[in-house]
Amino acid sequence: MYPVKRSSHRLDLRELAMDDVDAVFAIYGSAEATEHLSFEPRSRDQVGDIVARSIAAANATPRTEYALAVIQRDTAELIGFGRIATDPHQQRGATFGFALRPDTWGVGYGLETVRLLLGLAFDELHLHRVWGARSPLNDASAKTMMAAGLVEEGIIRAHIQKAGQWRDSVVHAILDDEWAARPQPA
């Protein structure tokens, strides 16, 4: 499926372009934005490589990765990054993740982003199960995922090594029938 374009009231999801490197770097290069992610802040060159790989993956057949720009509709600015990656070891399953620029936190963009990603996963890709993992200290992500209908399933112990330390991850997941039965947002 290419190109992906999904919209909510305030946000658009769209394919990444090489012109997005600086805007993605504002997220992936930020210590604040990556504090609870699985990696240390990236350099601009590393972000350029990520964007280039994401663009190449968008054109792969079959497509197994959907790395997408989160765009604020009223400003047309890239404020986030969302990703769905199908898992060859799960039938109709995928992982997902998202990150937003810190100056956009606290106004519901995370929830809108997750809903857009899940809509893509279930309504267009016809997946059965989608899951994501978060840092145990990331309370905002926990609230966002639960508000989107994901269920906290448990802990993967010593899952991520960051800054020389092993960290657990908390798993949240949602099934296609749960997505279909969720209350529609107002």
DAURZI-V971589 format. One line per field, one symbol per residue. ss: DSSP state (2 for helix, 1 for strand, 0 for the rest). burial: I if it has 24 or more other ideal C-beta (glycine too) atoms within 12 Angstrom, else O. A space follows every 10 residues. Layout:
BEGIN
ss->???
burial->???
END
This chain:
BEGIN
ss->0000111000 1111100222 2222222200 2222000000 0002222222 2222222200 0000111111 1100001111 1111110000 0011111111 0222000022 2222222222 2222000011 1111100022 2222222000 1111111111 1100111111 1111122222 200000
burial->IOOIOIOIOI IIIIIIOOOI IOIIIIIIII OOIIIIIIIO OIOOOOIIOI IOOIIOIIOO OOIIIIIIII IIOOOOIIII IIIIIIOOOO OOIIIIIIII IIOIIOOOII IIIIIIIIII IIOOIOIOII IIIIIOOIOI IIOIIIOIII OOOOOOOOOI OOOOOOIOII IIIIIIOOIO OOOOOO
END
